[in-house]
Amino acid sequence: MRSRTIVNSKGERQAARIEIQIEGSGGELGVQAVTNLTALISGIKDMETKEELTRHVYMIYGYAACCQQCGFLTEKSTDELMQMVEFLADNELMRIKNG
């Protein structure tokens, strides 16, 4: 996993980007499955309540487990992805609590 932070000329954080090397197979179908998984992960930021966030994270876990079982993701990639999802969910939970 790699993390990049973009700062402006004043040294203020403008954006952050997390990159994970995903290993797997499955050809075009595998690419489509991982693309859909990425879209689900991006949706974490749209959750408005703790319950919505929890349901969404469980949905991501299930989808990722399915991708791994189908061979679209390796176990290592799935583990790294789930660590990132936990990190993002924790951040969003703090936003929800403070919002």
C-alpha positions in Angstrom: 0.0 0.0 0.0 1.3 3.5 -0.9 0.0 6.7 0.3 0.4 10.1 -1.4 -0.5 13.5 0.0 -0.8 16.5 -2.2 0.0 19.9 -0.6 -0.3 23.4 -1.9 2.3 26.1 -2.0 1.5 27.0 1.7 2.2 23.4 2.8 -1.5 22.7 3.5 -2.9 19.3 2.6 -5.0 19.5 -0.5 -5.7 15.8 -1.2 -4.7 12.3 -0.3 -4.5 9.2 -2.4 -4.0 5.6 -1.3 -2.8 3.0 -3.8 -2.9 -0.7 -3.4 -1.3 -3.1 -5.8 -4.0 -5.7 -6.5 -3.0 -9.1 -7.6 -5.4 -11.6 -9.1 -6.7 -13.0 -12.3 -10.0 -13.5 -14.1 -9.5 -11.5 -17.3 -12.1 -8.9 -18.2 -14.6 -10.3 -15.7 -12.0 -10.0 -12.9 -11.2 -6.4 -13.9 -14.9 -5.6 -13.8 -15.3 -7.2 -10.4 -12.4 -5.3 -8.9 -13.7 -2.1 -10.5 -17.1 -2.6 -8.8 -15.3 -3.3 -5.5 -13.4 -0.1 -5.9 -16.7 1.8 -6.5 -18.1 0.2 -3.3 -15.1 1.4 -1.3 -15.4 4.9 -2.7 -19.0 4.9 -1.4 -17.8 4.8 2.2 -17.6 8.6 2.2 -21.3 8.9 1.3 -22.6 7.2 4.5 -24.4 9.4 6.9 -25.0 7.2 9.9 -23.0 4.6 11.9 -25.6 2.0 10.9 -25.3 2.8 7.1 -21.5 2.7 7.4 -21.5 -0.6 9.2 -23.8 -2.2 6.6 -21.7 -0.8 3.8 -18.5 -2.1 5.2 -20.0 -5.6 5.6 -21.1 -5.5 2.0 -17.6 -4.6 1.0 -16.2 -7.5 3.0 -18.6 -9.9 1.4 -17.9 -8.7 -2.1 -14.1 -8.9 -1.5 -14.4 -12.4 -0.1 -16.4 -13.4 -3.2 -13.7 -11.8 -5.5 -11.0 -13.8 -3.6 -12.9 -17.1 -3.8 -13.4 -16.6 -7.6 -9.7 -15.9 -8.0 -10.1 -12.3 -8.9 -8.0 -11.3 -5.9 -5.1 -13.0 -4.1 -5.4 -13.5 -0.3 -2.6 -10.9 0.2 -4.4 -8.3 -2.0 -7.7 -9.0 -0.1 -6.0 -8.6 3.3 -4.4 -5.3 2.3 -7.7 -4.1 0.8 -9.6 -4.9 4.0 -7.0 -3.1 6.1 -7.5 0.0 4.0 -11.3 -0.3 4.3 -11.0 -0.5 8.1 -8.8 2.6 8.1 -11.3 4.5 5.8 -14.3 3.3 7.8 -12.7 4.5 11.1 -12.1 7.9 9.6 -15.6 8.2 8.3 -17.0 7.1 11.7 -15.1 10.0 13.3 -16.6 12.3 10.7 -20.1 11.0 11.4 -19.7 11.3 15.2 -18.3 14.9 14.9 -20.8 15.9 12.2 
